């Protein structure tokens, strides 16, 4: 991936996060939502934003549904902001479970870690 695409990805991640934090006023929308990364197509027409939501599965699906329905609003808000791109990509939102999977891996590692010299497992 070239450096320009990486910079655009980071800029979009930051701007989408700001729009989600300050502009979406839906009361059903959970408070703990973060954009973990953005992948933009080489022609900069499409972007996939990976979303991490803290909560139950129904809250995650609800947040994803709200974000997908608000993608036009998010794009319009980014156009009106200070982004200076020739073309603002359309954004598709995808649920990112990497944080939960990382927590599960750490939990499994702690279960199989060897006991210390005094016979207890490290905490």
Backbone as ProteinMPNN parsed JSONL, in Angstrom:
{"seq_chain_A": "XXXXXXXXXXXXXXXXXXXXXXXXXXXXXXXXXXXXXXXXXXXXXXXXXXXXXXXXXXXXXXXXXXXXXXXXXXXXXXXXXXXXXXXXXXXXXXXXXXXXXXXXXXXXXXXXXXXXXXXXXXX", "coords_chain_A": {"N_chain_A": [[0.853, -1.172, 0.0], [0.557, 2.177, -0.858], [2.022, 5.243, 0.372], [0.332, 7.48, 0.213], [-2.285, 6.423, 0.178], [-2.311, 5.302, 2.734], [-2.174, 7.627, 4.302], [-4.59, 8.855, 3.563], [-6.376, 6.919, 4.501], [-5.952, 7.125, 7.291], [-6.719, 9.784, 7.723], [-9.443, 9.656, 6.978], [-10.347, 7.822, 8.92], [-10.052, 9.325, 11.242], [-11.779, 11.541, 10.71], [-14.286, 10.26, 10.301], [-14.62, 9.152, 12.818], [-14.893, 11.499, 14.351], [-17.263, 12.565, 13.257], [-19.078, 10.556, 13.968], [-18.9, 10.711, 16.749], [-19.752, 13.338, 17.366], [-21.918, 14.124, 15.75], [-23.945, 12.238, 15.224], [-27.052, 11.741, 16.432], [-28.809, 9.801, 17.254], [-30.784, 8.168, 19.619], [-30.685, 5.427, 20.02], [-28.197, 4.668, 19.389], [-25.188, 3.224, 20.468], [-22.864, 4.345, 23.021], [-20.212, 3.583, 23.168], [-18.471, 3.305, 20.654], [-16.069, 2.769, 18.215], [-13.898, 3.588, 15.537], [-11.785, 1.401, 14.168], [-10.063, 0.978, 11.996], [-9.566, 2.079, 8.585], [-9.982, 1.067, 5.293], [-9.168, 1.976, 2.113], [-10.107, 1.923, -1.315], [-7.886, 1.606, -4.165], [-8.55, 3.541, -6.118], [-9.774, 5.471, -4.639], [-12.537, 5.669, -4.388], [-14.173, 4.09, -2.838], [-14.546, 3.126, 0.558], [-13.845, 1.102, 3.365], [-14.89, 0.959, 6.566], [-13.871, -0.181, 9.649], [-15.54, -1.133, 12.502], [-15.658, -1.055, 15.998], [-17.617, -2.121, 18.618], [-18.645, -1.755, 21.888], [-20.444, -3.907, 23.782], [-23.464, -5.919, 23.775], [-24.345, -8.528, 21.39], [-26.677, -7.798, 20.035], [-26.628, -5.028, 20.405], [-24.337, -4.427, 18.953], [-25.107, -5.159, 16.344], [-27.227, -3.404, 16.003], [-25.92, -0.914, 16.142], [-24.308, -1.141, 13.865], [-26.256, -1.241, 11.879], [-27.412, 1.327, 12.162], [-25.184, 2.921, 11.532], [-24.727, 2.159, 8.867], [-27.083, 3.08, 7.702], [-26.725, 5.763, 8.084], [-24.617, 6.417, 6.477], [-24.599, 8.045, 4.174], [-25.133, 10.566, 5.284], [-22.853, 10.81, 6.877], [-20.862, 10.882, 4.921], [-21.608, 13.243, 3.561], [-21.239, 15.101, 5.624], [-18.488, 14.888, 5.939], [-17.685, 15.923, 3.493], [-18.39, 18.565, 3.813], [-16.64, 19.254, 5.774], [-13.198, 19.977, 6.649], [-11.747, 18.365, 4.895], [-9.637, 17.933, 2.193], [-9.965, 16.491, -0.386], [-10.191, 15.351, -3.725], [-12.203, 13.6, -4.312], [-14.593, 12.32, -2.169], [-14.754, 9.262, -0.608], [-17.317, 6.699, -0.789], [-18.652, 5.184, 2.1], [-18.509, 2.064, 3.639], [-19.579, 0.165, 6.348], [-18.145, -2.158, 8.577], [-18.261, -4.726, 10.974], [-15.839, -5.045, 13.484], [-14.228, -7.459, 15.18], [-11.842, -7.736, 16.451], [-10.827, -6.769, 18.899], [-12.331, -8.128, 20.858], [-11.602, -10.747, 20.172], [-8.886, -10.632, 20.699], [-8.962, -10.302, 23.472], [-10.039, -12.781, 24.201], [-7.947, -14.462, 23.398], [-5.888, -13.609, 25.102], [-7.032, -14.403, 27.521], [-7.088, -17.193, 27.176], [-4.333, -17.661, 27.015], [-3.542, -16.927, 29.576], [-4.723, -18.963, 31.008], [-3.24, -21.215, 30.316], [-0.689, -20.633, 31.074], [2.451, -21.311, 32.639], [2.811, -22.428, 36.061], [4.135, -20.352, 38.732], [7.197, -20.263, 40.75], [6.313, -20.659, 43.345], [4.139, -22.265, 42.989], [1.697, -21.2, 42.314], [-0.478, -19.821, 39.807], [0.329, -17.112, 37.644], [-1.209, -13.884, 38.025]], "CA_chain_A": [[0.0, 0.0, 0.0], [1.427, 3.349, -0.923], [1.961, 6.194, 1.487], [-0.833, 8.359, 0.059], [-3.474, 5.673, 0.624], [-2.221, 5.206, 4.194], [-2.534, 8.942, 4.862], [-6.03, 9.035, 3.343], [-7.05, 6.016, 5.439], [-5.88, 7.699, 8.64], [-7.551, 10.991, 7.713], [-10.845, 9.228, 6.983], [-10.65, 7.226, 10.223], [-10.192, 10.43, 12.195], [-12.976, 12.323, 10.396], [-15.47, 9.441, 10.562], [-14.748, 9.075, 14.278], [-15.433, 12.773, 14.828], [-18.67, 12.673, 12.847], [-19.846, 9.621, 14.801], [-18.904, 11.194, 18.132], [-20.386, 14.629, 17.599], [-23.029, 14.478, 14.872], [-25.035, 11.265, 15.212], [-27.858, 12.018, 17.622], [-29.79, 8.724, 17.43], [-30.717, 7.668, 21.004], [-30.424, 3.98, 20.022], [-26.796, 4.463, 19.061], [-24.381, 3.03, 21.684], [-21.846, 5.369, 23.25], [-18.86, 3.034, 23.03], [-18.229, 2.906, 19.276], [-14.826, 3.353, 17.708], [-13.439, 3.17, 14.209], [-10.455, 0.847, 14.398], [-9.238, 1.263, 10.823], [-10.273, 2.319, 7.33], [-9.285, 0.612, 4.093], [-9.678, 2.678, 0.945], [-9.74, 1.32, -2.591], [-6.817, 2.378, -4.821], [-9.079, 4.69, -6.86], [-10.335, 6.361, -3.617], [-13.988, 5.812, -4.539], [-14.849, 3.305, -1.806], [-13.784, 2.911, 1.791], [-14.459, 0.181, 4.318], [-14.543, 1.374, 7.922], [-14.031, -1.255, 10.618], [-16.152, -0.551, 13.688], [-15.659, -1.848, 17.216], [-18.71, -1.677, 19.478], [-18.647, -2.391, 23.196], [-21.807, -4.252, 24.156], [-23.968, -7.23, 23.37], [-24.445, -8.759, 19.951], [-27.777, -6.992, 19.501], [-26.155, -3.642, 20.358], [-23.391, -4.333, 17.846], [-25.852, -5.187, 15.091], [-27.991, -2.159, 15.946], [-24.977, 0.157, 15.806], [-23.904, -1.328, 12.478], [-27.412, -0.862, 11.062], [-27.526, 2.78, 12.23], [-24.071, 3.495, 10.777], [-24.958, 1.937, 7.441], [-28.145, 3.97, 7.228], [-26.228, 7.14, 8.174], [-23.378, 6.567, 5.7], [-24.737, 9.224, 3.315], [-24.972, 11.733, 6.156], [-21.438, 10.866, 7.278], [-20.121, 11.322, 3.738], [-21.948, 14.651, 3.338], [-20.595, 15.869, 6.677], [-17.056, 14.925, 5.631], [-17.501, 16.831, 2.358], [-18.496, 19.923, 4.333], [-15.543, 19.524, 6.716], [-11.965, 20.499, 6.072], [-11.025, 17.381, 4.085], [-9.377, 18.467, 0.856], [-9.781, 15.429, -1.365], [-10.955, 15.567, -4.941], [-13.375, 12.73, -4.226], [-14.814, 11.702, -0.859], [-15.235, 7.905, -0.897], [-18.494, 6.185, -0.096], [-18.156, 4.411, 3.237], [-19.23, 0.87, 4.061], [-19.174, -0.158, 7.713], [-17.988, -3.584, 8.854], [-18.006, -4.972, 12.387], [-14.49, -5.517, 13.759], [-14.218, -8.203, 16.434], [-10.439, -7.986, 16.814], [-10.596, -6.49, 20.323], [-12.887, -9.253, 21.613], [-10.776, -11.917, 19.904], [-7.64, -10.435, 21.45], [-9.257, -10.586, 24.877], [-10.174, -14.225, 24.345], [-6.605, -15.052, 23.279], [-5.187, -13.334, 26.361], [-7.648, -15.248, 28.533], [-6.588, -18.55, 26.955], [-2.914, -17.696, 27.37], [-3.403, -16.904, 31.037], [-5.136, -20.271, 31.526], [-2.228, -22.232, 30.058], [0.636, -20.181, 31.475], [3.01, -22.217, 33.653], [2.796, -21.877, 37.425], [5.372, -19.736, 39.204], [7.981, -21.113, 41.642], [5.561, -21.009, 44.561], [3.061, -23.172, 42.627], [0.491, -20.455, 41.896], [-0.468, -19.261, 38.454], [0.403, -15.649, 37.683], [-2.522, -13.249, 37.803]], "C_chain_A": [[0.902, 1.239, 0.0], [1.125, 4.336, 0.204], [0.729, 7.103, 1.405], [-2.095, 7.67, 0.552], [-3.467, 5.55, 2.141], [-2.624, 6.521, 4.858], [-4.028, 9.212, 4.711], [-6.814, 8.15, 4.31], [-7.079, 6.602, 6.85], [-6.735, 8.956, 8.75], [-9.041, 10.633, 7.767], [-11.232, 8.618, 8.324], [-10.899, 8.322, 11.254], [-11.49, 11.198, 11.952], [-14.26, 11.54, 10.661], [-15.699, 9.32, 12.056], [-15.339, 10.358, 14.847], [-16.903, 12.933, 14.476], [-19.538, 11.774, 13.719], [-19.966, 10.168, 16.222], [-19.778, 12.419, 18.332], [-21.652, 14.89, 16.794], [-24.177, 13.479, 14.852], [-25.787, 11.384, 16.528], [-28.918, 10.939, 17.887], [-29.688, 8.168, 18.847], [-30.454, 6.162, 21.088], [-28.953, 3.666, 19.814], [-25.969, 4.322, 20.33], [-23.271, 4.075, 21.786], [-20.439, 4.861, 22.99], [-18.655, 2.44, 21.636], [-16.931, 3.563, 18.831], [-14.517, 2.778, 16.329], [-12.005, 2.689, 14.385], [-9.523, 1.069, 13.216], [-10.146, 1.496, 9.618], [-9.386, 1.816, 6.206], [-9.952, 1.25, 2.886], [-9.228, 1.952, -0.314], [-8.687, 2.183, -3.273], [-7.317, 3.599, -5.599], [-9.769, 5.713, -5.948], [-11.84, 6.592, -3.766], [-14.76, 5.109, -3.429], [-13.924, 3.141, -0.604], [-14.571, 1.949, 2.672], [-13.948, 0.585, 5.701], [-14.858, 0.237, 8.876], [-14.425, -0.651, 11.953], [-16.083, -1.539, 14.838], [-16.712, -1.262, 18.148], [-18.64, -2.462, 20.778], [-20.09, -2.646, 23.587], [-22.181, -5.632, 23.674], [-24.036, -7.333, 21.855], [-25.56, -7.927, 19.337], [-27.385, -5.52, 19.424], [-25.182, -3.438, 19.204], [-24.117, -4.275, 16.514], [-26.676, -3.912, 14.909], [-27.093, -0.995, 15.545], [-24.555, 0.072, 14.349], [-25.025, -0.9, 11.533], [-27.569, 0.661, 11.02], [-26.415, 3.434, 11.417], [-24.258, 3.319, 9.277], [-26.046, 2.855, 6.9], [-27.698, 5.432, 7.246], [-24.994, 7.372, 7.311], [-23.443, 7.763, 4.753], [-24.55, 10.509, 4.095], [-23.512, 11.907, 6.555], [-20.597, 11.368, 6.116], [-20.359, 12.81, 3.47], [-21.261, 15.544, 4.371], [-19.095, 15.968, 6.436], [-16.775, 15.859, 4.458], [-17.513, 18.269, 2.853], [-17.358, 20.272, 5.299], [-14.301, 19.975, 5.958], [-11.153, 19.477, 5.297], [-10.851, 17.96, 2.679], [-8.993, 17.331, -0.089], [-10.65, 15.738, -2.574], [-12.261, 14.787, -4.886], [-13.455, 12.158, -2.82], [-15.389, 10.313, -1.111], [-16.543, 7.601, -0.187], [-17.996, 5.194, 0.952], [-19.09, 3.243, 3.521], [-18.688, 0.491, 5.435], [-19.202, -1.663, 7.928], [-17.652, -3.732, 10.331], [-16.619, -5.586, 12.562], [-14.477, -6.172, 15.142], [-12.807, -8.459, 16.944], [-10.187, -7.764, 18.3], [-11.124, -7.639, 21.176], [-12.056, -10.512, 21.413], [-9.441, -11.822, 20.638], [-7.821, -10.726, 22.926], [-9.393, -12.071, 25.138], [-8.814, -14.917, 24.292], [-5.815, -14.825, 24.57], [-5.733, -14.188, 27.5], [-7.155, -16.688, 28.403], [-5.114, -18.67, 27.34], [-2.739, -17.715, 28.881], [-3.813, -18.235, 31.659], [-4.054, -21.328, 31.357], [-0.828, -21.791, 30.466], [1.158, -21.076, 32.598], [2.941, -21.587, 35.047], [4.14, -21.268, 37.79], [6.066, -20.678, 40.188], [7.212, -21.517, 42.892], [4.332, -21.884, 44.253], [1.767, -22.486, 42.193], [0.648, -19.967, 40.461], [-0.391, -17.739, 38.564], [-0.965, -15.032, 37.396], [-2.434, -12.128, 36.83]], "O_chain_A": [[1.871, 1.326, 0.754], [0.101, 4.249, 0.882], [0.152, 7.453, 2.434], [-2.891, 8.274, 1.27], [-4.516, 5.68, 2.772], [-3.337, 6.52, 5.862], [-4.661, 9.738, 5.626], [-7.813, 8.591, 4.878], [-8.112, 6.575, 7.519], [-7.402, 9.167, 9.763], [-9.803, 11.241, 8.518], [-12.331, 8.868, 8.818], [-11.844, 8.247, 12.039], [-12.225, 11.476, 12.899], [-15.223, 12.096, 11.189], [-16.838, 9.377, 12.519], [-16.195, 10.307, 15.73], [-17.698, 13.385, 15.3], [-20.612, 12.182, 14.16], [-21.036, 10.089, 16.825], [-20.468, 12.535, 19.345], [-22.401, 15.807, 17.131], [-25.293, 13.85, 14.489], [-25.228, 11.156, 17.601], [-29.834, 11.164, 18.679], [-28.609, 7.733, 19.25], [-30.037, 5.675, 22.139], [-28.513, 2.538, 20.035], [-26.026, 5.197, 21.194], [-22.805, 4.612, 20.782], [-19.56, 5.642, 22.627], [-18.665, 1.221, 21.464], [-16.72, 4.757, 19.042], [-14.842, 1.631, 16.02], [-11.116, 3.476, 14.711], [-8.332, 1.32, 13.401], [-11.329, 1.157, 9.634], [-8.189, 2.1, 6.169], [-11.152, 1.085, 2.666], [-8.115, 1.431, -0.379], [-8.6, 3.378, -2.99], [-6.593, 4.586, -5.728], [-10.292, 6.716, -6.434], [-12.354, 7.614, -3.312], [-15.886, 5.497, -3.116], [-12.705, 3.035, -0.734], [-15.801, 1.982, 2.714], [-12.747, 0.557, 5.972], [-15.985, -0.256, 8.909], [-13.741, 0.228, 12.477], [-16.409, -2.715, 14.68], [-16.707, -0.064, 18.434], [-18.583, -3.692, 20.766], [-20.877, -1.707, 23.711], [-21.338, -6.41, 23.227], [-23.815, -6.358, 21.137], [-25.405, -7.405, 18.233], [-27.767, -4.83, 18.479], [-25.199, -2.394, 18.551], [-23.796, -3.452, 15.656], [-26.806, -3.403, 13.795], [-27.468, -0.182, 14.7], [-24.453, 1.093, 13.67], [-24.771, -0.271, 10.506], [-27.83, 1.224, 9.957], [-26.666, 4.395, 10.69], [-23.976, 4.233, 8.503], [-25.948, 3.35, 5.777], [-28.237, 6.252, 6.502], [-24.378, 8.433, 7.407], [-22.43, 8.432, 4.549], [-23.889, 11.436, 3.627], [-22.996, 13.025, 6.568], [-19.708, 12.196, 6.311], [-19.417, 13.55, 3.185], [-20.76, 16.617, 4.034], [-18.491, 17.008, 6.696], [-15.736, 16.518, 4.431], [-16.742, 19.101, 2.374], [-17.137, 21.444, 5.606], [-14.362, 20.308, 4.775], [-9.966, 19.702, 5.06], [-11.812, 18.417, 2.062], [-7.848, 17.228, -0.529], [-11.724, 16.325, -2.443], [-13.298, 15.257, -5.356], [-12.488, 11.574, -2.331], [-16.422, 10.195, -1.77], [-16.842, 8.161, 0.868], [-17.037, 4.458, 0.718], [-20.305, 3.413, 3.628], [-17.477, 0.498, 5.654], [-20.14, -2.351, 7.525], [-16.86, -2.965, 10.877], [-16.267, -6.539, 11.867], [-14.691, -5.503, 16.153], [-12.61, -9.327, 17.795], [-9.407, -8.5, 18.905], [-10.452, -8.08, 22.109], [-11.824, -11.264, 22.36], [-8.931, -12.824, 21.139], [-6.951, -11.32, 23.562], [-8.928, -12.574, 26.161], [-8.559, -15.85, 25.053], [-5.156, -15.736, 25.071], [-4.971, -14.646, 28.352], [-6.841, -17.331, 29.405], [-4.702, -19.671, 27.925], [-1.888, -18.434, 29.405], [-3.309, -18.602, 32.72], [-3.958, -22.246, 32.172], [0.135, -22.518, 30.22], [0.375, -21.549, 33.423], [3.004, -20.366, 35.19], [5.167, -21.631, 37.217], [5.574, -21.779, 40.434], [7.436, -22.597, 43.438], [3.567, -22.207, 45.161], [0.835, -23.156, 41.747], [1.755, -19.734, 39.977], [-0.977, -17.148, 39.471], [-1.765, -15.576, 36.636], [-3.443, -11.489, 36.532]]}, "name": "protein", "num_of_chains": 1, "seq": "XXXXXXXXXXXXXXXXXXXXXXXXXXXXXXXXXXXXXXXXXXXXXXXXXXXXXXXXXXXXXXXXXXXXXXXXXXXXXXXXXXXXXXXXXXXXXXXXXXXXXXXXXXXXXXXXXXXXXXXXXXX"}
